Amino acid sequence: MAEHDRTTVAEPVVEPSTTVAATRSPGLVTALACLGQFMVVLDVSVVNVALPAIGDALHFGAADLQWTVNAYALAFAGFLLLGGRAADIVGRRAAFVAGIGLFTLASLVGGLATNAGVLVAARFVQGIGAAVLAPATLTILTTSFPEGPGRAKAIGTWSAVGAAGGAAGSLIGGLLTGYLSWRWVLLINVPVGVLAVVGAVLLLTGRAERTRPKVDVFGAIAVTSGLFLLEYGVVQSHDHGWATNRTLLPLVAGLVLLAVFVWWQTRSAHPLLPLRLFRTRSVSGANTVMALLGGAFFSMWFLVSLYLQNVRGFGPVAAGVAFLPHTLTIVVAARSSPYVLKKITPGRLVLIATVLAAAGFLLQSRAGTDTGVWLAVIVPGMLISAGMGLAFTPIAMLATSGVASTEAGLVSGLLNTSRQIGGSVGLAALATLAAARTSAAAGSGEATPQDLLVGYQAAFLVSAVLVILGSIATLLLLKPLAKPGQAG
């Protein structure tokens, strides 16, 4: 598997390029691509520690606060496959500038937002910009360096920066929120984005491919709209119950749009998601496991951040620092995974990773209002992070084990889309569950830290169940005990 698949963050789909542009400043070009990727993956998690401050300032409800995170992730997932084609259509420089420009403008609007609706809308637009920007950063490297050690080194640097950005989001968000304001977790993107635009204009050529591929715009709109409505219906169930129009109408509309998307993929000459890929057992199995793990892992940063601040009384800086062991563990595990795979099969490593993560979530669900921080947060967090870092590379290897090399990029994009979608839907369901259990515990009174704890414990327990289901799916679909080369 290529080095750029060995990260714990969303990796875009791009077709391998055979055209290499002249590059006068390879170091600066690599730095530019890494800067764009760092911004994209950082914003997946940077707002987590700022959530209580955002909720207080903009009057978010307990179940609605998740949309600050989910709007970004949902747009990113929904448009990632489409964004992967942008560089081929308009050229790498134009795609990079368009993506970073949209991302930066949305960051400015979100940072200045005066109400919840504006912030959520800005985060959604940010996600669209990220879906264009992330694939462009990899395209820059594959079109700037010929195949060989130079390209491998550049992509390796890009991968490491991406992993560090995703893992460090909570720490950086905590520092910005504590010493400046929650608004700076978004406003910090503005000067960095302007610098990146200037760099792109000076360093990159603007050549587009002569033969421009067709893109499935309708498919992207249908799947993103369907998922958004589905998640909105899940969130509405907390306040209005499952049997009301406020819940059922968006749920039904979302399911209809997703059905339309599936139907369209069978009819479109240029489908966003060719359904024939799922006929390969390794592809369908790996995507099933990834969606389950994404549903659990994505919510961890969100829920632990709220637990630390709302139950334990941590400030944003202290909460951010508490995530430092998570950050170090996930980076070390992600970098170690390729070496471990020299000793054991990919399926067996996935199984080990899911067992570690499930144990971490079970331990996290036992955290109380006065449990020591090491036992309540650091040890379970390190177990979960180790599982997260170890799992993604072998899952990616298994996903592509039975696929033609010409479709490896598409399968990689599909796998990351499954992770993002699983994470978005999982966060919606788990945050709603936590809010519902908290409301039930509080009754008619105001929720206490103990009431909030009841909700968070329930969500962590369900996260453990999702990871255990991932373990079962690994046993059934990915053949963890098979010899190398027999994984799918």
C-alpha positions as CSV (number, residue, x, y, z in Angstrom):
1,M,0.0,0.0,0.0
2,A,1.3,3.5,-0.8
3,E,2.7,5.5,2.0
4,H,0.0,8.1,1.9
5,D,-2.5,5.5,3.0
6,R,-0.7,5.0,6.3
7,T,-2.4,7.9,8.2
8,T,-5.2,8.3,10.7
9,V,-6.8,11.1,8.8
10,A,-9.1,11.4,5.8
11,E,-7.1,10.7,2.7
12,P,-8.5,11.9,-0.6
13,V,-9.0,10.0,-3.8
14,V,-7.0,11.0,-6.7
15,E,-6.1,9.1,-9.8
16,P,-2.4,8.4,-10.2
17,S,-0.8,11.1,-12.4
18,T,1.6,10.4,-15.2
19,T,2.4,14.0,-15.9
20,V,5.1,15.6,-13.8
21,A,5.3,19.4,-13.7
22,A,8.6,21.3,-13.6
23,T,9.4,22.1,-10.0
24,R,12.0,24.7,-9.1
25,S,11.5,24.6,-5.4
26,P,10.6,21.1,-4.4
27,G,11.0,21.8,-0.7
28,L,8.6,24.8,-0.8
29,V,6.1,22.8,-2.9
30,T,6.1,20.0,-0.4
31,A,5.7,22.5,2.5
32,L,2.7,24.1,0.7
33,A,1.0,20.8,0.2
34,C,1.6,19.8,3.8
35,L,0.3,23.2,5.0
36,G,-3.0,22.6,3.2
37,Q,-3.4,19.1,4.4
38,F,-2.6,20.1,8.0
39,M,-5.3,22.8,7.9
40,V,-7.9,20.3,6.6
41,V,-7.3,17.6,9.1
42,L,-6.7,20.0,12.0
43,D,-10.2,21.4,11.6
44,V,-11.8,17.9,12.0
45,S,-11.0,18.0,15.7
46,V,-9.8,21.5,16.6
47,V,-13.2,22.7,17.8
48,N,-13.8,19.9,20.2
49,V,-12.3,21.5,23.3
50,A,-13.9,24.8,22.3
51,L,-17.4,23.2,22.3
52,P,-18.5,24.3,25.8
53,A,-17.4,27.8,25.2
54,I,-19.2,27.8,21.8
55,G,-22.3,26.4,23.4
56,D,-22.4,29.1,26.1
57,A,-21.7,32.0,23.6
58,L,-24.1,31.0,20.9
59,H,-26.7,29.2,23.0
60,F,-26.5,25.7,21.5
61,G,-28.7,23.0,22.9
62,A,-27.0,19.8,24.3
63,A,-28.0,17.7,21.3
64,D,-27.3,20.5,18.7
65,L,-23.7,21.2,19.7
66,Q,-22.5,18.2,17.7
67,W,-23.4,20.1,14.5
68,T,-20.4,22.3,15.0
69,V,-18.3,19.2,14.4
70,N,-20.6,17.2,12.2
71,A,-21.4,19.9,9.6
72,Y,-17.7,20.0,8.6
73,A,-17.3,16.2,8.6
74,L,-20.5,15.6,6.7
75,A,-19.7,18.0,3.9
76,F,-16.1,16.7,3.8
77,A,-17.3,13.2,3.4
78,G,-20.1,13.9,0.9
79,F,-17.9,15.9,-1.5
80,L,-14.6,14.1,-1.1
81,L,-14.9,11.9,-4.1
82,L,-16.2,14.8,-6.2
83,G,-13.4,17.1,-4.9
84,G,-10.9,14.5,-5.9
85,R,-11.7,15.2,-9.5
86,A,-11.4,19.0,-9.2
87,A,-7.6,19.1,-9.9
88,D,-8.0,17.1,-13.0
89,I,-10.8,19.4,-14.3
90,V,-9.4,22.9,-13.5
91,G,-5.7,22.2,-12.8
92,R,-3.9,21.7,-9.5
93,R,-3.3,25.4,-8.8
94,A,-6.8,26.5,-9.5
95,A,-8.2,23.6,-7.4
96,F,-5.8,24.4,-4.5
97,V,-6.6,28.1,-4.5
98,A,-10.4,27.5,-4.8
99,G,-10.3,25.0,-2.0
100,I,-8.2,27.0,0.4
101,G,-10.1,30.2,-0.6
102,L,-13.5,28.7,0.3
103,F,-12.1,27.1,3.4
104,T,-10.5,30.4,4.6
105,L,-13.6,32.5,3.8
106,A,-15.8,30.1,5.7
107,S,-13.4,30.1,8.6
108,L,-13.7,33.9,8.8
109,V,-17.5,33.8,8.7
110,G,-17.6,31.1,11.4
111,G,-15.1,32.9,13.6
112,L,-17.3,36.0,13.5
113,A,-20.6,34.1,13.8
114,T,-23.2,35.6,16.2
115,N,-25.6,32.7,16.2
116,A,-25.6,29.0,16.0
117,G,-27.0,28.8,12.5
118,V,-24.3,30.9,10.9
119,L,-21.6,28.9,12.6
120,V,-23.0,25.6,11.4
121,A,-23.5,26.9,7.9
122,A,-19.9,28.2,7.9
123,R,-18.6,24.8,9.1
124,F,-20.5,23.1,6.3
125,V,-19.0,25.4,3.7
126,Q,-15.6,24.8,5.3
127,G,-16.1,21.1,4.8
128,I,-16.8,21.6,1.1
129,G,-13.6,23.6,0.7
130,A,-11.7,20.9,2.5
131,A,-13.1,18.3,0.1
132,V,-11.6,20.2,-2.8
133,L,-8.4,21.2,-1.0
134,A,-7.3,17.8,0.5
135,P,-7.2,15.9,-2.9
136,A,-5.4,18.9,-4.4
137,T,-2.6,18.7,-1.9
138,L,-1.8,15.1,-2.9
139,T,-2.2,15.9,-6.6
140,I,0.4,18.7,-6.1
141,L,3.0,16.1,-4.9
142,T,2.2,13.4,-7.5
143,T,2.5,15.9,-10.3
144,S,5.6,17.7,-8.9
145,F,7.8,14.7,-8.3
146,P,8.5,11.7,-10.5
147,E,8.0,8.3,-9.2
148,G,10.9,7.3,-7.0
149,P,12.6,8.3,-3.7
150,G,11.7,12.0,-4.1
151,R,8.0,11.4,-4.4
152,A,8.1,8.8,-1.6
153,K,9.8,11.2,0.7
154,A,7.4,14.0,-0.1
155,I,4.3,11.8,0.4
156,G,5.8,10.4,3.6
157,T,6.2,14.0,5.0
158,W,2.6,14.8,3.8
159,S,1.3,11.7,5.7
160,A,3.2,12.5,8.9
161,V,1.9,16.1,8.9
162,G,-1.6,14.9,8.3
163,A,-1.5,12.4,11.2
164,A,0.0,15.1,13.5
165,G,-2.7,17.6,12.5
166,G,-5.6,15.3,13.2
167,A,-4.2,14.2,16.5
168,A,-3.2,17.6,17.7
169,G,-6.5,19.3,17.1
170,S,-7.8,19.1,20.6
171,L,-4.5,20.3,22.1
172,I,-4.3,23.3,19.8
173,G,-8.0,24.1,20.2
174,G,-7.6,24.1,23.9
175,L,-4.7,26.5,23.9
176,L,-6.4,28.9,21.5
177,T,-9.6,28.8,23.4
178,G,-8.0,29.2,26.8
179,Y,-5.6,32.0,26.0
180,L,-7.5,33.9,23.3
181,S,-11.1,32.9,22.5
182,W,-13.1,30.0,20.9
183,R,-13.3,32.2,17.8
184,W,-9.6,31.8,17.2
185,V,-9.9,28.1,16.5
186,L,-11.5,29.3,13.2
187,L,-9.9,32.7,12.7
188,I,-6.4,31.3,12.9
189,N,-7.1,29.8,9.5
190,V,-7.4,33.2,7.9
191,P,-3.8,34.4,7.9
192,V,-2.6,30.9,7.2
193,G,-5.0,30.5,4.3
194,V,-3.9,33.9,2.7
195,L,-0.3,32.7,3.0
196,A,-1.2,29.5,1.3
197,V,-2.9,31.2,-1.6
198,V,0.1,33.5,-2.2
199,G,2.4,30.4,-2.1
200,A,0.2,28.6,-4.6
201,V,0.2,31.5,-7.1
202,L,4.0,31.8,-6.8
203,L,5.0,28.1,-6.8
204,L,2.4,26.1,-8.8
205,T,1.7,26.0,-12.5
206,G,-2.0,26.2,-13.6
207,R,-2.1,23.5,-16.2
208,A,-5.3,21.3,-16.3
209,E,-5.5,17.9,-17.9
210,R,-6.4,18.0,-21.6
211,T,-9.0,15.3,-21.2
212,R,-11.3,16.4,-18.4
213,P,-13.2,13.6,-16.6
214,K,-16.9,13.8,-16.1
215,V,-18.1,14.3,-12.6
216,D,-21.2,13.1,-10.8
217,V,-22.5,16.4,-9.3
218,F,-26.0,15.0,-8.9
219,G,-24.7,12.0,-7.0
220,A,-22.7,14.1,-4.6
221,I,-25.6,16.4,-3.9
222,A,-28.0,13.4,-3.4
223,V,-25.7,11.5,-1.0
224,T,-24.7,14.6,1.0
225,S,-28.3,15.9,1.3
226,G,-29.6,12.4,2.2
227,L,-27.0,12.0,5.0
228,F,-27.6,15.5,6.3
229,L,-31.4,14.9,6.6
230,L,-30.8,11.4,8.1
231,E,-28.6,12.9,10.8
232,Y,-31.0,15.8,11.4
233,G,-33.8,13.4,12.0
234,V,-31.7,11.4,14.5
235,V,-31.0,14.7,16.4
236,Q,-34.6,15.7,16.3
237,S,-35.6,12.5,18.1
238,H,-34.1,13.8,21.3
239,D,-36.5,16.7,21.7
240,H,-39.5,15.4,19.8
241,G,-39.4,11.6,20.0
242,W,-39.3,9.0,17.2
243,A,-42.9,9.0,16.2
244,T,-43.4,12.7,15.3
245,N,-43.3,14.5,12.0
246,R,-40.3,16.6,13.2
247,T,-38.3,13.3,13.3
248,L,-39.9,11.1,10.7
249,L,-40.0,13.6,7.8
250,P,-36.3,14.2,7.7
251,L,-35.5,10.6,8.3
252,V,-37.8,9.4,5.5
253,A,-36.5,12.2,3.1
254,G,-32.9,11.3,3.9
255,L,-33.5,7.6,3.2
256,V,-35.3,8.4,0.0
257,L,-32.4,10.6,-1.2
258,L,-29.9,7.9,-0.3
259,A,-32.0,5.4,-2.3
260,V,-32.1,7.8,-5.2
261,F,-28.3,8.0,-4.9
262,V,-27.9,4.3,-5.1
263,W,-30.3,4.1,-8.1
264,W,-28.4,6.9,-9.8
265,Q,-25.1,5.1,-9.4
266,T,-26.5,2.2,-11.4
267,R,-27.6,4.5,-14.2
268,S,-24.9,7.2,-14.4
269,A,-22.3,6.9,-17.1
270,H,-19.8,8.4,-14.6
271,P,-20.9,7.3,-11.1
272,L,-19.5,8.9,-8.1
273,L,-19.4,5.5,-6.4
274,P,-19.4,2.5,-8.7
275,L,-21.4,-0.1,-6.9
276,R,-19.6,-3.0,-8.6
277,L,-16.7,-2.4,-6.2
278,F,-18.7,-3.9,-3.4
279,R,-18.8,-7.2,-5.2
280,T,-15.2,-7.7,-4.0
281,R,-15.4,-9.2,-0.5
282,S,-12.3,-7.4,0.7
283,V,-13.7,-4.0,-0.4
284,S,-17.2,-4.5,1.2
285,G,-15.7,-6.0,4.3
286,A,-13.1,-3.3,4.9
287,N,-15.7,-0.6,4.3
288,T,-18.1,-2.2,6.8
289,V,-15.3,-2.4,9.4
290,M,-14.2,1.1,8.7
291,A,-17.7,2.6,9.0
292,L,-18.2,0.9,12.4
293,L,-14.9,2.0,13.7
294,G,-15.4,5.5,12.4
295,G,-18.7,5.7,14.3
296,A,-16.9,5.0,17.5
297,F,-13.6,6.7,17.0
298,F,-15.0,10.0,15.7
299,S,-17.2,10.6,18.7
300,M,-14.3,9.9,21.2
301,W,-12.7,13.4,20.9
302,F,-16.1,15.1,21.1
303,L,-17.4,13.1,24.2
304,V,-14.1,13.1,26.2
305,S,-13.7,16.8,25.7
306,L,-17.2,17.4,27.1
307,Y,-16.6,15.0,29.9
308,L,-13.4,16.8,31.0
309,Q,-15.0,20.2,30.9
310,N,-18.6,19.6,31.9
311,V,-18.1,16.8,34.5
312,R,-14.5,17.3,35.7
313,G,-14.4,21.1,35.5
314,F,-11.3,21.3,33.4
315,G,-10.6,24.5,31.6
316,P,-10.0,24.5,27.8
317,V,-6.2,24.6,28.2
318,A,-6.1,21.7,30.8
319,A,-8.5,19.7,28.6
320,G,-6.3,20.2,25.6
321,V,-3.2,19.1,27.5
322,A,-5.1,16.0,28.7
323,F,-5.3,15.0,25.0
324,L,-1.5,15.1,24.6
325,P,-1.1,11.3,25.4
326,H,-3.8,10.6,22.9
327,T,-1.9,12.6,20.3
328,L,1.5,11.0,20.9
329,T,0.0,7.5,21.0
330,I,-1.9,7.8,17.7
331,V,1.1,9.1,15.9
332,V,3.4,6.4,17.2
333,A,0.8,3.7,16.5
334,A,0.2,5.0,13.0
335,R,3.9,5.1,12.2
336,S,4.4,1.6,13.8
337,S,1.7,-0.1,11.9
338,P,3.7,-0.7,8.7
339,Y,6.5,-2.4,10.7
340,V,4.1,-4.6,12.6
341,L,2.6,-5.7,9.3
342,K,5.9,-7.3,8.5
343,K,5.3,-9.8,11.3
344,I,1.5,-10.4,11.2
345,T,-1.3,-10.4,8.6
346,P,-3.4,-7.2,8.1
347,G,-6.5,-8.9,9.3
348,R,-4.9,-10.0,12.5
349,L,-3.6,-6.5,13.2
350,V,-7.1,-5.1,12.7
351,L,-8.4,-7.6,15.2
352,I,-5.8,-6.7,17.7
353,A,-6.5,-3.0,17.2
354,T,-10.2,-3.4,17.7
355,V,-9.7,-5.4,20.9
356,L,-7.5,-2.6,22.3
357,A,-10.0,0.1,21.3
358,A,-13.0,-1.8,22.7
359,A,-11.1,-2.3,26.0
360,G,-10.4,1.5,26.0
361,F,-14.0,2.4,25.5
362,L,-15.2,0.0,28.2
363,L,-12.7,1.5,30.6
364,Q,-13.8,5.0,29.6
365,S,-17.4,4.1,30.3
366,R,-16.5,3.4,33.9
367,A,-15.0,6.9,34.5
368,G,-16.8,8.8,37.3
369,T,-16.9,12.3,38.7
370,D,-13.9,11.8,40.8
371,T,-11.9,9.0,39.1
372,G,-8.2,9.8,38.8
373,V,-7.4,11.4,35.5
374,W,-5.0,8.6,34.5
375,L,-7.7,6.0,34.9
376,A,-10.5,8.1,33.7
377,V,-8.9,9.6,30.6
378,I,-5.3,8.9,29.8
379,V,-5.2,5.1,30.0
380,P,-8.5,4.5,28.1
381,G,-7.5,7.2,25.7
382,M,-4.2,5.7,24.9
383,L,-5.8,2.3,24.3
384,I,-8.4,3.8,22.0
385,S,-5.8,5.9,20.2
386,A,-3.5,2.9,19.8
387,G,-6.3,0.9,18.3
388,M,-7.1,3.8,16.0
389,G,-3.5,4.3,14.8
390,L,-2.9,0.6,14.3
391,A,-6.2,-0.2,12.5
392,F,-6.4,2.1,9.5
393,T,-3.3,1.0,7.5
394,P,-4.2,-2.7,7.5
395,I,-7.8,-1.9,6.7
396,A,-6.6,0.1,3.7
397,M,-4.4,-2.8,2.6
398,L,-7.2,-5.2,2.9
399,A,-9.6,-2.9,1.0
400,T,-7.3,-2.9,-2.0
401,S,-6.1,-6.5,-1.9
402,G,-8.5,-7.7,-4.5
403,V,-8.8,-4.6,-6.6
404,A,-7.1,-3.7,-9.9
405,S,-4.3,-1.1,-9.5
406,T,-6.2,1.3,-11.8
407,E,-8.9,1.5,-9.1
408,A,-6.8,1.6,-6.0
409,G,-7.3,5.4,-5.7
410,L,-11.0,5.1,-6.0
411,V,-11.1,2.4,-3.4
412,S,-9.0,4.5,-1.1
413,G,-11.4,7.4,-1.5
414,L,-14.3,5.1,-0.9
415,L,-12.7,3.8,2.3
416,N,-12.1,7.2,3.7
417,T,-15.6,8.3,2.7
418,S,-17.0,5.3,4.7
419,R,-14.9,6.4,7.7
420,Q,-16.2,10.0,7.5
421,I,-19.8,9.0,7.0
422,G,-19.6,6.4,9.7
423,G,-18.1,9.0,12.0
424,S,-20.8,11.6,11.2
425,V,-23.7,9.2,11.6
426,G,-22.1,7.7,14.7
427,L,-21.6,11.1,16.3
428,A,-25.1,12.2,15.6
429,A,-26.5,9.0,17.2
430,L,-24.1,8.9,20.2
431,A,-24.5,12.6,21.0
432,T,-28.3,12.3,20.9
433,L,-28.1,9.2,23.1
434,A,-26.0,11.1,25.6
435,A,-28.3,14.0,25.6
436,A,-31.4,11.8,26.0
437,R,-29.9,9.8,28.9
438,T,-28.8,13.1,30.6
439,S,-32.3,14.5,30.3
440,A,-33.8,11.3,31.7
441,A,-31.4,11.5,34.7
442,A,-32.1,15.2,35.3
443,G,-35.8,14.9,35.1
444,S,-37.4,18.3,35.2
445,G,-34.4,19.9,36.9
446,E,-31.2,21.4,35.5
447,A,-28.6,18.7,34.6
448,T,-25.9,18.2,37.1
449,P,-22.4,16.9,36.4
450,Q,-23.6,13.5,37.6
451,D,-26.5,13.6,35.1
452,L,-24.2,14.5,32.3
453,L,-21.9,11.7,33.3
454,V,-24.8,9.2,32.9
455,G,-25.2,10.3,29.3
456,Y,-21.5,10.2,28.5
457,Q,-21.1,6.7,30.0
458,A,-23.9,5.4,27.9
459,A,-22.3,6.8,24.8
460,F,-18.9,5.3,25.6
461,L,-20.5,2.0,26.2
462,V,-22.3,2.0,22.9
463,S,-19.0,3.0,21.3
464,A,-17.4,-0.1,22.8
465,V,-20.3,-2.1,21.2
466,L,-19.6,-0.6,17.8
467,V,-15.9,-1.5,18.0
468,I,-16.8,-5.1,19.2
469,L,-19.1,-5.3,16.1
470,G,-16.1,-4.2,14.1
471,S,-14.1,-7.1,15.6
472,I,-16.9,-9.5,14.7
473,A,-17.0,-8.1,11.1
474,T,-13.2,-8.5,10.9
475,L,-13.5,-12.2,11.8
476,L,-16.3,-12.8,9.4
477,L,-15.3,-10.7,6.4
478,L,-11.5,-10.0,6.6
479,K,-10.1,-13.4,7.5
480,P,-7.6,-12.2,10.1
481,L,-6.1,-15.6,10.5
482,A,-5.4,-16.1,6.8
483,K,-1.9,-16.2,5.5
484,P,-0.6,-13.0,3.7
485,G,-2.2,-12.7,0.3
486,Q,-5.4,-14.5,1.4
487,A,-7.1,-11.6,3.2
488,G,-10.0,-11.1,0.9
